[in-house]
Amino acid sequence: MRQNASILFEERPCQWGLRGDPGLWEDMRKYFEEKPLPYQREAFVRDFHQCFFAMCGKALGCERMTHVARYVTVGMSKGMVSHTFWAEKALPLLLQRLADYTGGDI
């Protein structure tokens, strides 16, 4: 059985940016279940940005944070997704996992 790119999302980060980030992580994991490995780096980055936009309604990096109603939880940052976390932590982490999976050959 071929692996799909959702394997990159199996281990969750130990720290999030805002309370909506775990919900987006799970939605991205589901989105990438449809994407087989191996995966070209450029294609992964493109699809990552497309998924972020589809789930959040805004392009990654256009703001510091975005409110997403379906990610509302309890707490101060109800439903907020951190663009900083996704751009500076999550995407680099996922790209490193992709490189590790492919032996750095992406």
N, C-alpha and C positions, 0 to 999 in steps of 0.2 A: 504494500500500500504506500502510495506517495504521500509525503508530508505536505502540509499546506502552511502558509505563512503565519497562521494563527499561533503556531508553536513559539514564535518570537514573543508573544504576549503571555505565555504561560506563567512565568515568574513575574509577579507584580512588583513594582518599585516599593522600597521600604518607606518612602516618604513621597507625599503628593504636594501639589501646589495649592489647590483649593478643593473643597468638598465635592464638586462636580466631576473632578478628574477621574476617580475610580469608575464612574458610570460611563464616561467616554472611553476609558481603557477597555471596558467590557464590550462596548459597541464596536470599537475598532477590532478587537479580537474576533468578534463574529464576522465583521466585514472581510477580514483577511482569511477566513476559513475557505473562501472561494478562490483564493489566489495560491496556485501551486508553487512549491519550491523546486528547483532554484529560482531565484528572483533577482533580476538586475537592480543594482542600487538606484539608478535613475528612475526606473519604473516604480520601485518601492516608494521613493520620495514623492513622486508625482501622485501615486495612489493614496499615500498618507495624507497629503494636502487636500486631495479631493474628498477623502473621507472626513477629515476635520471640518471642511466647509459644509458637507452634507449634514453632518451631525450638529454643528454649532450655528450654521447660518452665517458665518463670517470666516474670512480667510485668516489663517494662522498668521499672527504678527500684526494684524491691523489695529489691535488694541492690546491692553495688558490682560484683560479678562473679559469673558462673555457670559451672560446669564443664559442658561439653557433649562427651560421649564422641566423637562423630563428627568433632569438630574437633581431636582430639589430634594434635599435631605434636611435634617435638623442642624442648627448651628448658625454661626454668623455669616458664612459664605454660601448660603442656600443656593444651589444650582449654578454656582459660578465655576467656570472652567478657566484655568490659568494658561494664557498664551505663552508666558515665560517658561512655565514648567514643560509644556509640550515642545517648544522650540529648543530650549537649552538642556533639558534633561531627558525627556521621553524619546524624542527622535534620535539623538545621539546614542542612547542606550539600545534602541531597536536596530539602528544601523550597525552597532558593534556586534550585536547578536547575529545579525544577518551575515556579517563578515566572518564571524566565528563558525557559523553553520556551513558556509561555503569555503572555508579555509582561506578567507581573505581574497577569494577569487570572484569578485563581483564587478 
